[in-house]
């Protein structure tokens, strides 16, 4: 029986089919892997924040409610690599058109950036990107002589109905789970307004995540805040 090999045309057609399948599937695989990485990063961020709060309460007897300097309070028991009171020293971004934030941030040794919004008037509150009308306290006193009033500590839900009598609003911080790598910030080498870009937040329903998440700091713990953050947290736990 005469053996028959593949013709050049058959080989080329096969390679073309493989190329098309790869072009279709590889981006999806990369995207799914990245989404899982963001979820895992959020879980780790919430865990280290809660550990820091627990250590502060156990060792120093101080809760976030008792300390007006949330920035320094959290750094005290976290592995911080570097910190800044003006994020513009590293890169420039804007929340609203033409309005760049004067934010403080610290970077942990595991590659995450924890950012604290810092500004005057309404800019001292963190707008929930899913609903810009919802704003919670985030500013704390970094420079006592600055004359800028901070939150004076972080409270709980309910405010008037809290069992422990706290009346201060919860504080909000933002975590970038992969530090200064894309998608946020879009250009880490940008340090002026001419190349500033807005942060890219997750889809409001959590269908497509970015590396940024909002975390609420109460008088007792750190909690992922918003649909995207909570969905990412709970889905990550379910798939563990």
C-alpha positions in Angstrom: 0.0 0.0 0.0 1.4 3.4 -1.0 2.0 5.8 1.9 0.8 9.3 1.4 2.2 12.3 3.3 0.7 15.8 3.9 0.9 18.2 1.1 2.2 21.7 1.6 -1.2 23.1 1.1 -2.7 20.9 3.8 0.1 21.9 6.3 -0.4 25.6 5.6 -4.2 25.2 6.1 -3.7 23.4 9.4 -1.3 26.0 10.6 -3.7 28.8 9.6 -6.5 27.1 11.5 -4.3 26.8 14.6 -3.3 30.4 14.3 -6.9 31.6 14.1 -7.9 29.4 17.1 -4.9 30.8 19.1 -5.7 34.4 18.2 -9.3 33.9 19.5 -8.5 32.0 22.6 -5.2 33.4 24.0 -6.5 36.9 24.7 -9.4 35.4 26.7 -7.1 33.1 28.6 -4.8 36.1 29.4 -7.8 38.2 30.5 -9.2 35.5 32.7 -5.8 35.0 34.3 -5.5 38.7 35.0 -9.0 38.9 36.5 -8.1 36.1 38.9 -4.9 37.9 39.8 -6.9 41.1 40.7 -9.3 39.1 42.8 -6.4 37.3 44.7 -4.7 40.7 45.2 -7.9 42.2 46.7 -8.2 39.3 49.2 -4.6 39.8 50.2 -5.0 43.6 50.6 -8.0 43.1 52.8 -6.2 40.5 54.8 -3.1 42.6 55.5 -5.2 45.6 56.4 -7.2 43.6 58.9 -4.0 42.2 60.3 -2.6 45.8 60.7 -5.8 46.9 62.5 -5.8 43.8 64.8 -2.1 44.4 65.7 -2.8 48.1 66.5 -5.7 47.1 68.7 -3.9 44.3 70.4 -0.5 46.0 70.9 -1.3 49.6 71.1 -4.9 49.4 72.2 -5.9 51.7 69.5 -8.6 51.3 66.8 -9.0 53.3 63.6 -11.7 55.2 65.5 -9.2 56.4 68.0 -6.5 57.5 65.6 -7.0 60.5 63.3 -3.9 59.7 61.3 -5.1 56.6 59.4 -2.2 56.9 57.0 0.4 56.4 59.7 -1.9 54.1 61.8 -2.0 51.5 59.0 1.6 51.7 58.1 2.7 51.1 61.7 2.1 47.3 61.4 2.5 46.8 57.6 5.6 46.0 55.6 6.0 49.3 53.9 8.7 49.8 51.2 8.1 53.5 50.6 5.5 56.2 51.2 4.6 59.7 49.9 2.3 62.5 50.9 1.9 63.6 47.3 1.4 60.8 44.7 2.2 63.3 42.0 5.9 62.7 42.9 5.5 59.3 41.1 2.8 59.9 38.5 0.0 62.3 37.6 -3.7 61.3 37.3 -7.0 63.2 37.4 -10.3 62.2 39.0 -12.3 64.9 37.1 -11.4 66.8 34.0 -8.4 69.0 34.9 -8.5 68.1 38.6 -5.6 66.0 39.7 -5.6 64.5 43.2 -3.1 65.4 45.9 -3.1 61.9 47.4 -0.9 60.2 49.9 0.1 56.6 49.4 2.3 53.9 50.7 3.7 50.9 48.9 4.1 47.5 50.5 6.8 44.9 49.9 4.3 42.6 48.2 3.8 45.2 45.4 0.6 46.9 46.3 -0.2 50.6 46.5 -2.6 51.9 49.2 -3.8 55.4 48.3 -5.5 57.9 50.5 -7.4 60.8 49.0 -6.4 64.2 50.4 -7.8 67.5 49.4 -10.0 70.5 50.4 -13.8 70.9 50.5 -15.6 68.0 48.7 -12.3 66.6 47.6 -11.7 65.4 51.2 -14.3 62.7 50.6 -13.9 59.6 48.5 -16.6 59.4 45.7 -17.8 55.8 45.0 -17.3 55.5 41.3 -20.4 53.3 41.0 -22.4 56.2 42.3 -20.6 59.6 42.4 -23.2 61.0 44.8 -22.0 58.6 47.5 -19.0 60.1 49.3 -17.4 58.9 52.5 -14.6 60.3 54.6 -11.0 59.5 53.7 -8.9 62.4 54.8 -6.8 62.1 57.9 -4.3 64.5 59.4 -0.8 64.1 58.0 0.7 67.5 58.8 -0.8 68.8 62.0 0.2 72.4 61.0 -1.5 72.2 57.6 -4.8 73.5 59.0 -6.7 70.9 57.1 -9.2 69.0 59.2 -9.2 65.3 58.8 -11.8 62.6 59.6 -10.6 62.4 63.1 -10.8 58.6 63.0 -13.0 56.1 61.3 -16.4 55.0 62.5 -19.0 52.4 61.7 -22.2 51.8 59.7 -25.4 53.4 60.9 -23.7 56.2 62.8 -26.7 57.0 65.0 -27.5 53.4 65.7 -24.1 51.8 66.4 -24.1 49.5 69.3 -20.8 50.9 70.5 -21.9 54.5 70.2 -19.5 55.5 67.4 -20.7 58.5 65.4 -17.9 59.0 62.9 -18.3 58.0 59.3 -16.2 55.1 57.9 -13.0 56.0 56.1 -12.3 55.0 52.5 -9.0 54.1 50.9 -8.1 52.7 47.5 -5.8 49.8 46.8 -4.0 49.1 43.5 -3.2 45.4 43.9 -0.3 45.5 41.4 1.2 48.8 42.4 2.2 51.1 39.6 1.8 48.6 36.8 -0.9 49.0 34.2 -3.8 49.4 33.8 -3.4 51.9 36.7 -1.7 54.2 36.3 -1.8 54.2 32.6 1.6 56.0 32.4 3.8 55.6 35.4 6.4 57.9 33.9 3.9 60.8 33.7 4.5 63.4 36.3 2.8 66.5 34.9 -0.6 67.5 33.8 0.1 67.3 30.1 0.1 63.5 30.2 -2.2 62.9 33.2 -4.9 60.3 32.7 -7.9 59.2 34.7 -7.9 56.1 36.7 -9.6 53.1 35.1 -12.1 51.7 37.5 -13.9 48.3 37.4 -17.2 47.8 35.7 -19.9 48.9 38.3 -21.4 45.4 38.3 -18.0 43.8 38.7 -18.1 42.1 35.3 -14.7 43.4 34.3 -12.2 44.3 37.0 -9.2 46.6 37.0 -6.4 46.6 39.5 -8.1 49.3 41.7 -10.5 48.5 44.5 -12.2 50.6 47.2 -11.9 49.5 50.8 -13.8 50.8 53.8 -12.0 51.1 57.1 -14.4 51.0 60.0 -13.6 51.2 63.7 -12.9 47.5 63.7 -12.0 46.2 60.3 -11.3 46.6 56.6 -14.1 45.7 54.2 -14.3 45.7 50.4 -16.7 48.4 49.4 -18.9 48.5 46.4 -20.4 45.9 44.1 -17.2 45.3 42.1 -15.0 44.9 45.2 -17.5 42.7 47.1 -18.2 40.5 44.1 -14.5 40.0 43.5 -13.8 39.2 47.1 -16.6 36.7 47.5 -16.0 35.0 44.1 -12.4 34.6 45.0 -13.3 33.0 48.3 -15.8 30.7 46.6 -13.2 29.4 44.1 -10.5 28.9 46.7 
